């Protein structure tokens, strides 16, 4: 399996300048081959990579950049082109590839060679060809028998440097069970981030303080003269506030997704068009802040890693449909209880949707729900609530449950 591990780098000031110079040189190489691409019809990544040795004859700076790094720059250009073509084939309106400005190109990649992870006197260091050794915070060990395939060095907008190690392990992911026993359906929302069929409701993380600090920093930035030294200092403060908000949100998403991926054999979710939901009028800021799309992507790859089934079902009608008798009932958003006029089944609105998601997921997988088990027994209505703060603090797949009180 392939994994990415991200570590903080601590280069000296002189090495920071050299890293920044390498990034900018790679950016110029990218723009150079983009210029050629726009004027050549039969170019390919392989044919353009073969031009690099001749390019070094008149572009002396390229001799101070590792050959694999330059090859990955060309590959990056043609990967972007392939992505653009794919989106066009899927019906999207796309333009052309644009030249990269310094703020848009922040990384370079070593592939196969030119790097080595060292342990010097008990401190981890990353050796990079043409650059030297860089201390790093090795906060997490790599998997046993893992082989490092790529190293990407990236500078964040905050100015901090990171190394992303792409590793490959010989082990295949566990086989998924043919007859999953522990199954769960998850309905995601804004106030209750996740409401599942095991009577657990996880509240959205409270990031209001982080958002207020970000907005205050953005107001201060708007008062600075663009491009001045004070503006650059404040820009980094804004970038740091963005990074704090992103880090805390992703930490919550990783821990919540890890809980579901490790505790269940089958995880059913809605196949949401997260981007389309954000573009809808009204409350778009909150829909963007909860990052449903990111959560589903993280959950999918973790289920694959743990050998659990990940099933994304059609979300249409999961809220309206009764989980007991399948009769649809119109409910405005402010109605938080489901009460079926046909069979009398009553449940929390999100709980009812979660059970419908699980039923569709099991049917889609071919498992199906036993008709002998009534929904009232399999899914009691006394739902329990778990705060996002407690999920984050626990850092464990085991969630403690508390009576929710008022729904």
C-alpha positions, 0 to 999 in steps of 0.5 A: 500500500502507498502512504504519505507522511508529512514532517516539519523541516527545520532548515537553517537560514542559508538553507531556507534561501537555497530551498526557496531558490530551488522552488523558484527555479522549478517554477521557471522550468515549468513555465518554460515547458508550458511555453513550448507546450502551447507551441508544439503539437506532438510533445509528450512528457517523455520527449520533453524530459529528454530535452533537459540535458541540452537545456542545462548547456545554456541554462547553468542554474539547472546544474544545481538542481537534481535531475529527478527533480527537473523530470518531475517538474515536466511530469507535473505539467503533463499531469495537470494537462491530463487532469484538465482534459479529463474534466473537459471530457466530464462536461466541465468548462475548462480553460488552458493551463496558466503560467505559475506565479511565485505564490502558486508554485511552492514545492518540488519532488524527488523521485526514486533517488537523490534523498535519504532519511538519516538518524544522526546522534538520535536526531532525524535528518533528511538528506537531499542531493544538491541541498544537504541535510535538513533536521526534521521533527520525526513525530511518527515512525514509518511502517515496518518494511516501508520503502520511501519512493518520493520526497516532496519539499513544500513551503506553506504560505506561513513560511514553514517548510515540510517534507511529504514522504511517499512510502510503499509497503509490501502488505496488501490491505486486509480483505473485506468481509463477504458478510459484514456484521458490524454495519453503520449508516451515517447522516452528516449535518451542520449542528450534528456533524454525524448522526449514525445508526448506533445511536451516536450523534457527534456535534460539529467542532466549535471553531468560532474562536479560530474564525474570529481570530482569522477575521480580525487578522484579515481586517488588519491586512486590508488596512496595510499597503499592498506589497509593503513590509508590514503587509507581508508580515500581516499576510503571514499572520493571516496564513497562520490563522488559516493553518490553525483553522485547517489543522484543527478541522482536519484533526477532528475529521481524521479521528472521527473517520478513523473511529468508523473505519476501525470499528465497523465492517461496513460504513454507508454514507450519502454520495454528496455533491459537496461542491454543489451544496456549497454553491447553493444560496443561503448558509453556504459558509457553514456548509463549506466550513463543515468540509463534508467532501473532505470527510468522505474522502478521508473515510473512504481511504481509511475504510480501504486501509482497514478492510471495511466496506465503504458504500456511498448511496444516492442521498435523494429522499433519505430525510423524507422517507420513513425508515420503517415503511418507506412512505415519504413525508415532506418536512421543512428544515426546521422540523427536527423530528420524523413522525410517519403518518402511515405507520406511526414511527417516530424518530429524530430526523437525522436518525431516520435518515441514517437508517435509510442510508444504511438500508440503501448501503446494505442493499447496494452491497447485496447484504440486505436487512433482515425483515424479521428485525423491526426498525424500532428494535434495531434503531431505538429513538433514545439517541445519545450525543457526543461532542466534537471536543470529546472526540478530538480529545479522546484520539481513540476509536472508542467514543463515550456516550452521554444522554443527549437530553433535548433533541 
